[in-house]
Amino acid sequence: MRYSPLGTSGLEVSRACLGTMTWGTQNTQKDADEQIAYALSKGVNFIDTAEMYSIPPNAESYGKTETIIGNWLARNQGRRGDFILASKIAPGLPWVRNGAPLSRAAVIEAVDNSLKRLQTDYIDLYQLHWPNRTSPHFGKHFPNRYAFTKVSAEVETAGMLDILEGLDTCVKAGKIRHCGLSDDTPWGIATYLRLSEQHNLPRMVSIQNEFNLLHSKDWPYLVEHCVMENVAFLPWSPLAGGMLSGKYLGGTIPEGSRWTLTQRNGLFRDTEASSAAIEAYVAIAGKHGMTASQLAIAWCDQVDGVTSTIIGATTMAQLEEDIAAFDIVFSDELKREVAEVIKRFTVPF
């Protein structure tokens, strides 16, 4: 396993980050225990979770994943220092703090609750799951999908300062070590960095956004911003919700797969263009002796500016396959073939 700096945090994280959002709905405590043990044995030292997990998110599943991780930590207290633990706070969900937006008070309350569920004294990286304002994620990236001009920069900036002050309280209390973003934009990154500098508040060290062969909109502008400001870029959903494995081609929905569950945002990635692109990627993967999932993950890993790619699995076989992808050498021929498909299907959903 290779490692990269987590922005300005001083931490080194594995190129593979173990995602956990299925633990509690599709996966049991036993499954999670096995995944953690295997990932750590392969040199993975980065685990990502969130207060709103497991998915699909609802009042019943809220907090289940953190609880599962906490149960593991309670039984393996000597191993807390073996990995960097990341979690996230979610705004606007009616079953979480009555749908309240992110704020100083919300951050302080959420951190305390996550620490209780995780059964730990500190969280290494605490992230804002998405901003209070609407951002171009979860299928909202087409022009005029929403109106930037309807948003007040002054109001949003004041809210972001309030959030930073809440994070600062938690950092000074030793409850969190570093702060990061998720599902945000270059303006969001720039504004938080400016506020941190102006007010001597914690600096955002990372951002995690969806980034994959079907959804590469963050290249080049957001990724360049991250590199130049030393903010770690953490792609989530390198398999585009499992689609890039090829398992949903032809209308197939395997038993127990995510598509058998109700999706909060619908199956917005499921388009004719996506299917055509996936068929092309499946063929390329087969030609080069790897699975389609490994192709997708290895592609993310080799993109300049990527720090660590967040993978997730519902079976041990999937996890083994995914972690093995980080040993793949992306040849020049493979880069050319993949680039041709990206050019044909730049925005397939």
N, C-alpha and C positions, 0 to 999 in steps of 0.2 A: 504494500500500500504506500502511496505517495502522500505527501502533506503540503499544505499551503498556508501562508499567514492569513488569519482572519482579520483583514483590514488593519486598523491601527491598534487592535486589542492586545497584541503581543502573544496571542495564542496561535498554535499551529493545529489545523484541523485536517483530518483525512479527506482525500479527494471524494470519497464516498461518505455521504451522510445518511444515517438510518432514519427514514421517515416512519411514523408510527400511527397515522391517522385511522388505520383499519382496526387497531387494537381496541376491543370492546364491543365491536359489532360483527365484523367478519372474522376476527381473531380472538382467541381466548387468552387468559393469563398464561397458560402452558405454552401456547404458540409464541407469545411475546417473550417469555423466558428463553425459549430456544433461539429465537431470532437475536436477542441481545447477546447471548453466549456465543453464537456463531460469528456475529459481526465483530465483537471484540477480539475473537480469536484470529480474525483476518486483518486486524490492525485498524478497524474502524474506531475512531475515537470521538465521533460527533453524532449525537442523537437529537432529533427535532420533534417537538410535540406542540400542543396548543391546548388552551383551556376548553375550546369548543369541540375538541375531538372526543369520541370517535365520529366518523362520518358514515352516512349522511348526517349532518348536524341537526339535532332536535333536543328538546328538553330532557328526554330520557337518556340520550347518549352523552350529554354534556358532562365533561370531567372524567369520563370513564378511562380515557387513555392515560392521563396523568396519574390516576389512581393505580392503574396496572403497573406503570413505571415505579411508582412509590412502593408498591408491594414488593417489587424486585429489589429496590434499594434497601428496604427494611430487612430483607433476607441476605443482602450482600453489602453490608455497611462498609466494609473495607475497600470496596471497589468504586466508591463515588468519585475518587480522583482519577479513575481510569478513562473517563470520557468527559467531553464538553456537552453540557445539557442545555438545550435551547427550548424555550416555550414562547407562547404568543398570547396577547390579549385581543379579544374580538369586540368591536362596537356594533351597536344597532340590531342585535338579536333579541327578540322580545323575551326570551326565557333567560337572558343574561343581563343582570342589573336593570331589568325592565326596559331593555332596548336603549339604554343611555349611550351617548357618544363617548369617545375617549376623552378623558380629562385627568387632571391631577388626582382627584379623589378616586376615580375608577381604576387608575393604575395601581395606586397603593392598596386598594381593596383586592384587586385581582391578583397581585403578586402574593399577598398573604394567603389567599385561598389556594393558589397553585402550589405554594410551598407546603401547605398542609397535605394536599393530595399527593404531591411528589415525595413527601416524607424526607425532605432535605432542608438544609439551612440556607442554601443559595442556588440561584439559577445563573449559569454562566453567560447566557445570551438571552435577553428578553426583548421580544419583537412586537411591533404593532401589526396585527394581522392584516389590516387594511386601513386606509385613512378614513376620517370622518366624511370627507368630501367624496363624491363619486370619482372613481379612477378607471382607466381603460383596461380593466381586467375582466376575466370571466365572460368573454365574448362581447365586450363593449368597446372594441378597438377600431371599428369602422367610423369614417367621418360622420359627424352630426349624430352619433349614437346618443350623445348627451351634449349639453352646451357649457363649454368652459366660461362663456361670458355671463352665465347666470350665477357664477360663484364669486364671492367677495374674497380677494386675496388678503385683505386686512383682517377679516373675521377668521379666516382659516389660519393665518399666521398667529393671531392671538391664541387660538385654541392649541396650536402646536407648541407654543411657549409654555402654556399651562401643562401640557402633557410632559414636556421635558422637565419641568419643575417636579412633577410627580416621580419621574424616573430618577431624578437627582436625589430625592428623598430616599428612595429604595437603594440606590447605590451607596449613599453615605451610611445607611443602616446595615450594609453588608449583605442585603438580601438578593441583589443582582450585581453582576460584575460588569456587564457590557450591554449596550442597547443596539437594536437593529430595526429595520423596516421590512415590510412585506407588501406586495401588491401596490407599490407606489411608483412614482415617476421621477424624471430628472428634476422637475420643479420641487417635488417633495424632498428629495435628497438635498438639493441646494439650500432650501429654506431651513431645514433642520440643521445643516452644517453651519449656516450663517448665524442662526439663533444660539447654537452651542458656543460659538466663538464670542459672540457679543455679550452673552450673559454668563460665561464660564460654567456651562452645563454639560452633561455627558454627551459625547460625540457618537453619532450613529456609525457603527463599524461595519454594517452589512445590510444587504437587501436581498430578499428572496422573492422572485417573480416566476410565473410560468414561462418556461423556455424550452423548446423542443423542435424537432424537425417540421412540425406542422405550425409552429407558433414562435417565430424568431424575431418578433417585432422589436425586442430590446437591443438587437444588434442593428446599427452600430452605436446609436446615440446614448442610450442609457449605459451600455457597457463601457463606452469610452469615458463617460462621466465617472463611473465607479473606479476605473483604472487610474484616472488622473487625480482623483480625490482619495485614493487608497481606501475604498469601500468595497468589502468583499461581495462578489456577485454569486448568489446561491440559486441555481435553477431548481424549481420544483416541477413535478410532473414531467420528467424527461420522456415518459411514454404517452403523454397526452391523455391521461386518464385511463391508460391501458390499451388505447387504440393502436399504438405503434408496435405492439406485440404481434398484431395481425389476427388476434383471436376473435375479433368482432366482424371480420370480413365476410361478405356474403349474407349479412343479416344474422349471423350466428351469435347467440348469447349463452356462453357456457354457464352451467349451473354454479351458483355461488359467486359469480363474478359481480363486479360493481354495478353493471347495467341491469342486474336483476333487482336492484334497490332503487327507491325513489330518489331522484337527483334534485337538489335544491334549485339549481340553475338549468335543469333540463339537460338533454344530450346535445348541447349546442355545438360540440365538435364533430358531430356525426353528419357529414355532408358527402355528396358524391365526389367532390374534389378531394376531400380527406381520404376517402376509400381508394381513389385512383393513386394518390401519392403513396399510401401505405402499401399497395400492391407493388409499386416500383421499389420501395425500400425493402420489402420482403424478398424480392428477386435479387437485389444487390447483396443483401445479407447472406442468402443461400450461396451465391457465387463465391463469396469470400469466406465461407466456412464458419459463419456465426449465426446466432439467432437474430431475428428482427429487433427484439428487445435489446440485445447486446449492441447492435449497430446504433440504435437510438441513444443509448447511454454513453457509449464510447464517443459518439459525435459530440454530445454535450461536453464531455470531459476535455476534448481537445480544442474547444473553442477558446481563442485567446481572451483572457480576462475572466474566465470562469474559475472560481475558487474551490467549490465543492458542490457536487450534484446530489440532490435529495432523492433517494430511491425508496420504494416501499414494496412490500410483498405480502401476499396472503398465504403463501406456502413456502416451506424451506427450499424446495426445488427452485422456485422463482428467486428467492434471495441469493442462493448460490450462483445461479445464472447471472443475476444482476451484478453482484460483486466481482465476478470473474471478468465482466466487461471492462473493468478499470485496468486490466493487464493487456488489453488489445492495443496494438500499434496501428494507428490510422495511416495507412500508406497514401502516397500521393495519388495513386490510381483510385483508391477508395474515396478520397476527398473530391476528386474530379467527378466521379459518378454520382455521388450524393449531391454535389453542388448543382449538377444539371437538373436533378429532380426538384431541388429547392427553387431554382429559377422558374420551372414550369408551374410549381404550386406554392408560390410565395405566401399567400394568405388563403389557405384552403378552407378556413372556417372563420 
